[in-house]
């Protein structure tokens, strides 16, 4: 019977000795079980990240690209593009060169995106640091990544300066003002443009986020310009964000989900991002109302908070566009469905999932999607990359296909 056949295959694959005999001498490609996407492949241009993200900036002009939620301060697309060039010129004037590492240790604010793309414009590498890290954690990442410069905010200065002093950081920049740090505004006052830099999208890294995966210390995940451009094209093919959309930027930009799906994808597709430095339910709902948010990309704890909290019943009954969730399972979360069903304004949740293997959740946030957004349904790969499961064998191949342009985890 078919069930016996399945059991036999499983038994064989769980026997290392049998697997060795089956696959001995065969190349890794023949030992792979490759899972292809049901969707058509997407074209991936070999271009640097920042020009790709900002290709609509001139056309969109005065349209808001980023709005700081707490203050209402806005940067239009044209202002954002100009700020990126000025910041890149200012960094170049301080000796920042292609291949240098710039650390971002700050919550979600418009200047986070300005700094990120200024570094990318110069061929530098952004290493993004968790806002909740201790001084020891920050020092570890600064040293391991080889960072030369650090951007932070005044409330983080105690941890940032402690870590910077231990790791020999050349200069600390701060959003606003703080002792022993250079105001980031000084970079923006530099009128000279950035130098021309020859960037190889397939080889040159643009971001080095850190992931501990399942074991050991956090490791840098080396992502190229081509990798992030590929992921944006994947996202564009399956998620129809447009220039009419307003996206709430509550998930941290230091994580690849917030960085790619919210910050970069929204600007690339011409949408407006309203940033929040951290999640707090009532301000979140207020921003959703005030800015008429159409897309809210969130994670299960936020969905649970929306379902359970009493203030939700006072929120406007305006449906947002299809948001995404990621990083962990949703249907089995206790308490979600009863609260969702009893609410006067049901949650319209659409599911997605990134990989959970070490580094993959840092590399490809749009790599899987639940078709139609049906809760509890199966997941399918997004356009372009295949997935494979293999017996590693003596080659040490872990059996995970990489996102185009990805270099895997940094061995430093």
C-alpha positions as CSV (number, residue, x, y, z in Angstrom):
1,X,0.0,0.0,0.0
2,X,1.1,3.6,-0.5
3,X,1.4,4.2,3.2
4,X,3.9,1.3,3.5
5,X,5.9,2.9,0.8
6,X,6.0,6.2,2.6
7,X,7.1,4.5,5.8
8,X,9.8,2.6,3.9
9,X,11.2,5.8,2.4
10,X,11.2,7.5,5.8
11,X,12.9,4.5,7.4
12,X,15.6,4.5,4.7
13,X,16.2,8.2,5.0
14,X,16.5,8.0,8.8
15,X,19.2,5.4,8.5
16,X,22.6,7.1,8.0
17,X,24.2,3.8,6.8
18,X,21.6,3.2,4.2
19,X,21.6,6.8,3.0
20,X,25.4,6.7,2.6
21,X,25.1,3.6,0.4
22,X,22.3,5.2,-1.7
23,X,24.1,8.5,-2.3
24,X,27.8,7.5,-2.3
25,X,29.7,9.1,-5.1
26,X,26.8,11.2,-6.3
27,X,27.1,15.0,-6.7
28,X,25.2,17.1,-4.2
29,X,22.6,18.1,-6.9
30,X,21.6,14.5,-7.4
31,X,21.2,14.0,-3.6
32,X,18.8,16.9,-3.3
33,X,15.1,16.9,-3.1
34,X,14.3,20.2,-4.8
35,X,11.0,22.0,-4.1
36,X,10.0,24.5,-6.8
37,X,7.6,27.4,-6.5
38,X,4.3,27.1,-8.4
39,X,4.8,30.7,-9.5
40,X,6.7,32.0,-12.5
41,X,10.3,33.1,-11.9
42,X,10.9,36.8,-11.6
43,X,13.5,38.8,-13.4
44,X,16.2,40.1,-11.0
45,X,18.2,43.1,-12.3
46,X,21.9,43.1,-11.3
47,X,21.9,46.6,-9.9
48,X,23.0,48.2,-6.5
49,X,20.2,48.2,-3.9
50,X,19.7,52.0,-3.3
51,X,19.2,53.0,-7.0
52,X,16.8,50.1,-7.3
53,X,14.8,51.1,-4.2
54,X,14.7,54.8,-5.1
55,X,14.0,54.4,-8.8
56,X,10.5,56.1,-8.4
57,X,11.8,58.9,-6.1
58,X,12.0,61.6,-8.8
59,X,8.5,60.8,-10.1
60,X,7.0,60.7,-6.6
61,X,8.7,63.9,-5.6
62,X,6.8,65.6,-2.7
63,X,4.8,62.4,-1.8
64,X,5.7,61.3,1.8
65,X,8.1,58.4,1.9
66,X,8.6,58.2,5.6
67,X,6.6,59.7,8.5
68,X,7.8,59.6,12.1
69,X,4.6,58.4,13.8
70,X,5.1,60.0,17.3
71,X,6.0,63.5,15.9
72,X,4.4,63.6,12.5
73,X,7.7,64.7,10.9
74,X,7.8,63.6,7.3
75,X,10.4,63.1,4.6
76,X,9.2,63.2,1.0
77,X,10.7,60.9,-1.6
78,X,12.7,63.7,-3.1
79,X,13.9,64.8,0.4
80,X,14.8,61.3,1.3
81,X,16.9,60.8,-1.8
82,X,18.7,64.1,-1.2
83,X,19.3,63.2,2.5
84,X,20.8,59.8,1.4
85,X,23.2,61.6,-0.9
86,X,24.2,64.2,1.7
87,X,24.8,61.6,4.4
88,X,26.8,59.4,2.0
89,X,28.9,62.5,1.1
90,X,29.4,63.3,4.8
91,X,30.5,59.7,5.6
92,X,32.9,59.6,2.7
93,X,34.4,62.9,4.0
94,X,35.1,61.1,7.3
95,X,37.0,58.3,5.5
96,X,34.2,55.7,5.1
97,X,35.0,53.5,2.1
98,X,33.6,50.6,0.2
99,X,33.6,47.5,2.3
100,X,33.6,49.4,5.7
101,X,31.0,48.4,8.2
102,X,28.5,50.8,9.8
103,X,26.5,49.8,12.8
104,X,22.9,50.9,13.3
105,X,21.7,50.7,16.9
106,X,18.5,52.7,17.0
107,X,14.7,52.2,16.9
108,X,12.5,52.8,13.8
109,X,12.8,56.5,12.7
110,X,13.2,58.0,9.2
111,X,16.9,58.7,9.7
112,X,17.5,54.9,10.2
113,X,16.6,54.4,6.5
114,X,18.7,57.5,5.5
115,X,21.8,56.1,7.2
116,X,21.2,52.6,5.8
117,X,21.0,53.8,2.2
118,X,23.9,56.2,2.6
119,X,26.1,53.3,3.6
120,X,24.7,51.2,0.8
121,X,25.4,54.0,-1.7
122,X,29.1,54.0,-0.7
123,X,29.4,50.2,-1.1
124,X,29.6,49.9,2.7
125,X,28.0,47.2,4.9
126,X,25.3,47.9,7.4
127,X,25.3,45.7,10.5
128,X,21.9,46.1,12.3
129,X,21.8,45.7,16.1
130,X,18.8,44.7,18.2
131,X,17.6,47.6,20.2
132,X,17.2,45.4,23.3
133,X,20.8,44.3,23.3
134,X,22.9,44.8,26.4
135,X,26.3,46.6,26.2
136,X,28.0,43.2,26.1
137,X,25.8,42.1,23.2
138,X,26.5,45.3,21.3
139,X,30.2,45.1,21.9
140,X,30.3,41.5,20.6
141,X,28.5,42.4,17.4
142,X,30.7,45.5,16.8
143,X,33.9,43.5,17.2
144,X,32.7,40.5,15.3
145,X,31.5,42.6,12.3
146,X,34.5,44.9,12.3
147,X,32.3,48.0,12.5
148,X,34.1,51.4,12.2
149,X,31.1,53.7,12.9
150,X,28.0,53.5,15.1
151,X,24.7,55.3,14.9
152,X,22.4,55.4,17.9
153,X,19.9,57.5,19.9
154,X,20.3,59.4,23.1
155,X,18.4,56.8,25.3
156,X,20.8,54.1,24.1
157,X,24.0,56.1,24.7
158,X,25.0,54.4,27.9
159,X,25.1,51.0,26.2
160,X,26.4,52.4,22.9
161,X,29.4,54.3,24.4
162,X,30.3,51.4,26.7
163,X,30.4,49.0,23.7
164,X,32.2,51.6,21.4
165,X,35.0,52.2,23.9
166,X,35.6,48.5,24.2
167,X,35.8,47.9,20.5
168,X,37.6,50.9,19.1
169,X,34.8,52.5,17.1
170,X,36.1,55.5,15.1
171,X,33.1,57.7,15.7
172,X,29.7,57.5,17.3
173,X,26.8,59.4,15.7
174,X,23.6,60.2,17.5
175,X,20.1,61.2,16.3
176,X,19.6,64.5,18.2
177,X,22.3,65.5,20.6
178,X,24.3,63.7,23.3
179,X,27.7,64.0,25.0
180,X,30.6,62.2,23.4
181,X,28.8,61.7,20.1
182,X,28.5,63.5,16.8
183,X,25.0,64.7,15.8
184,X,23.9,62.8,12.7
185,X,22.6,66.1,11.4
186,X,26.2,67.1,10.7
187,X,26.4,64.5,8.0
188,X,23.2,65.9,6.5
189,X,24.7,69.4,6.4
190,X,27.4,68.2,3.9
191,X,26.5,69.5,0.5
192,X,29.1,67.4,-1.5
193,X,27.7,64.4,-3.2
194,X,29.0,60.9,-2.7
195,X,31.9,59.6,-4.8
196,X,31.2,57.2,-7.6
197,X,31.6,53.6,-6.3
198,X,31.8,50.5,-8.4
199,X,29.5,48.0,-6.8
200,X,29.2,44.3,-7.9
201,X,25.7,43.4,-6.8
202,X,26.3,39.7,-6.7
203,X,29.5,39.9,-4.7
204,X,29.4,43.0,-2.6
205,X,27.7,42.8,0.8
206,X,25.2,45.5,1.8
207,X,23.9,44.2,5.2
208,X,25.2,42.0,7.9
209,X,22.3,41.2,10.3
210,X,23.0,38.8,13.1
211,X,21.3,35.5,14.0
212,X,22.0,33.0,16.7
213,X,20.0,30.4,14.8
214,X,19.6,27.3,17.0
215,X,23.0,27.1,18.7
216,X,26.0,29.2,19.7
217,X,26.7,32.9,19.5
218,X,25.0,35.1,17.0
219,X,26.6,35.0,13.5
220,X,26.6,37.5,10.8
221,X,24.4,36.7,7.8
222,X,26.2,38.0,4.7
223,X,23.7,39.5,2.2
224,X,24.6,41.1,-1.1
225,X,22.9,43.9,-3.0
226,X,21.6,41.2,-5.4
227,X,20.1,39.3,-2.5
228,X,18.0,42.1,-1.3
229,X,16.9,43.2,-4.8
230,X,15.9,39.6,-5.5
231,X,13.8,39.5,-2.4
232,X,12.1,42.8,-3.3
233,X,11.2,41.4,-6.7
234,X,9.8,38.3,-5.0
235,X,7.7,40.4,-2.7
236,X,6.5,42.6,-5.6
237,X,5.4,39.6,-7.6
238,X,3.0,38.2,-4.9
239,X,2.1,41.2,-2.7
240,X,0.4,44.1,-4.4
241,X,1.6,47.1,-2.4
242,X,1.1,50.3,-4.4
243,X,1.6,54.1,-4.3
244,X,-1.8,54.5,-2.6
245,X,-0.8,52.4,0.4
246,X,0.2,53.6,3.8
247,X,2.2,51.0,5.8
248,X,2.7,51.0,9.6
249,X,6.4,50.6,10.3
250,X,6.2,49.0,13.8
251,X,8.4,45.9,13.2
252,X,12.0,46.7,13.8
253,X,14.1,47.7,10.8
254,X,17.1,45.9,12.4
255,X,15.4,42.6,11.5
256,X,15.3,41.6,7.9
257,X,11.4,41.4,7.9
258,X,11.0,45.1,8.9
259,X,14.0,46.1,6.7
260,X,12.8,44.4,3.5
261,X,9.1,44.0,3.7
262,X,8.3,47.3,5.3
263,X,11.1,49.8,4.8
264,X,12.6,48.9,1.4
265,X,9.6,47.3,-0.3
266,X,7.3,50.2,0.6
267,X,9.7,52.8,-0.8
268,X,10.5,50.7,-3.9
269,X,6.8,50.4,-4.6
270,X,6.0,54.1,-3.8
271,X,4.1,53.6,-0.6
272,X,4.4,55.7,2.6
273,X,5.8,54.2,5.8
274,X,4.7,55.5,9.2
275,X,7.4,54.6,11.7
276,X,6.9,53.6,15.3
277,X,10.0,53.2,17.6
278,X,8.3,50.4,19.6
279,X,4.9,48.7,19.8
280,X,2.4,50.0,22.3
281,X,-1.2,49.2,21.6
282,X,-3.1,52.4,22.0
283,X,-0.6,54.6,20.1
284,X,-0.5,51.9,17.4
285,X,-4.3,52.1,17.0
286,X,-4.2,55.9,17.0
287,X,-1.6,55.9,14.2
288,X,-3.6,53.4,12.3
289,X,-6.6,55.8,12.5
290,X,-4.8,59.1,12.0
291,X,-2.8,58.0,9.0
292,X,-5.5,55.8,7.5
293,X,-3.1,52.8,7.4
294,X,-3.9,50.4,4.6
295,X,-1.3,47.7,5.3
296,X,-0.1,46.5,8.7
297,X,2.6,43.8,8.6
298,X,2.7,42.4,12.1
299,X,3.7,39.3,14.1
300,X,1.6,37.0,16.3
301,X,2.0,38.9,19.6
302,X,0.6,42.0,18.0
303,X,-2.3,40.1,16.5
304,X,-3.1,38.6,19.9
305,X,-2.9,42.0,21.5
306,X,-5.3,43.4,18.9
307,X,-7.7,40.5,19.4
308,X,-7.7,40.6,23.2
309,X,-7.3,44.2,24.3
310,X,-10.5,46.1,25.3
311,X,-9.4,49.3,23.4
312,X,-9.8,47.4,20.1
313,X,-13.6,47.8,20.5
314,X,-13.2,51.6,20.5
315,X,-11.0,51.5,17.3
316,X,-12.5,52.7,14.0
317,X,-14.1,49.9,12.1
318,X,-12.0,50.5,9.0
319,X,-10.5,47.4,7.4
320,X,-6.8,47.6,6.5
321,X,-5.4,46.0,3.4
322,X,-4.0,42.5,3.6
323,X,-1.2,42.5,6.3
324,X,1.4,39.8,6.7
325,X,2.7,38.0,9.7
326,X,5.8,36.0,10.1
327,X,8.4,34.3,12.4
328,X,6.1,31.8,14.1
329,X,2.9,29.9,14.0
330,X,-0.4,31.6,14.4
331,X,-3.4,29.2,14.2
332,X,-2.4,27.3,17.4
333,X,-1.9,30.3,19.5
334,X,-4.3,29.9,22.5
335,X,-7.0,32.5,22.8
336,X,-6.8,34.0,19.3
337,X,-9.9,32.5,17.6
338,X,-12.4,33.0,20.4
339,X,-11.4,36.7,20.8
340,X,-11.4,37.2,17.0
341,X,-14.8,35.7,16.7
342,X,-16.3,37.7,19.6
343,X,-14.8,41.0,18.4
344,X,-17.2,43.4,16.8
345,X,-14.5,44.1,14.2
346,X,-12.9,40.9,13.0
347,X,-9.2,40.6,12.4
348,X,-8.3,40.3,8.7
349,X,-5.0,38.4,9.0
350,X,-3.0,37.1,6.1
351,X,-0.2,34.7,6.8
352,X,3.3,34.4,5.5
353,X,6.3,32.6,6.9
354,X,10.0,33.0,6.6
355,X,12.4,30.1,7.3
356,X,13.4,29.3,10.9
357,X,16.8,27.7,10.2
358,X,19.8,29.7,11.3
359,X,20.2,32.7,9.2
360,X,17.3,32.0,6.8
361,X,14.9,34.2,8.7
362,X,17.5,37.0,8.4
363,X,17.9,36.5,4.6
364,X,14.6,35.9,2.9
365,X,11.5,37.3,4.6
366,X,9.1,36.7,1.7
367,X,10.4,33.2,0.8
368,X,7.1,31.4,1.7
369,X,3.5,32.4,1.6
370,X,0.2,30.9,2.5
371,X,-1.9,31.1,-0.7
372,X,-4.9,33.3,-0.4
373,X,-3.8,34.2,3.2
374,X,-5.9,31.3,4.7
375,X,-5.2,30.8,8.3
376,X,-3.9,27.3,9.0
377,X,-3.3,26.4,5.4
378,X,-0.2,25.0,3.8
379,X,2.7,27.3,2.8
380,X,4.2,27.5,-0.7
381,X,7.5,28.9,-1.9
382,X,7.5,32.3,-3.4
383,X,8.8,33.0,-6.9
384,X,12.4,32.2,-8.0
385,X,14.5,30.2,-5.5
386,X,14.1,26.4,-5.2
387,X,14.2,24.7,-1.8
388,X,16.0,21.5,-1.2
389,X,16.4,18.9,1.5
390,X,19.5,16.7,1.2
391,X,21.7,14.3,3.1
392,X,24.7,16.5,4.0
393,X,27.3,13.8,3.4
394,X,31.0,14.5,3.6
395,X,30.7,17.8,1.7
396,X,29.2,19.5,4.7
397,X,26.4,21.0,2.5
398,X,23.6,21.8,4.9
399,X,21.0,21.2,2.2
400,X,19.5,24.7,2.2
401,X,19.4,26.5,-1.0
402,X,20.4,30.2,-0.8
403,X,18.4,33.2,-1.8
404,X,20.1,34.5,-5.0
405,X,23.1,36.5,-4.1
406,X,23.3,35.4,-0.5
407,X,26.6,34.3,1.0
408,X,25.2,32.3,4.0
409,X,26.5,32.9,7.4
410,X,29.7,34.8,8.1
411,X,32.4,32.5,9.5
412,X,34.2,35.2,11.4
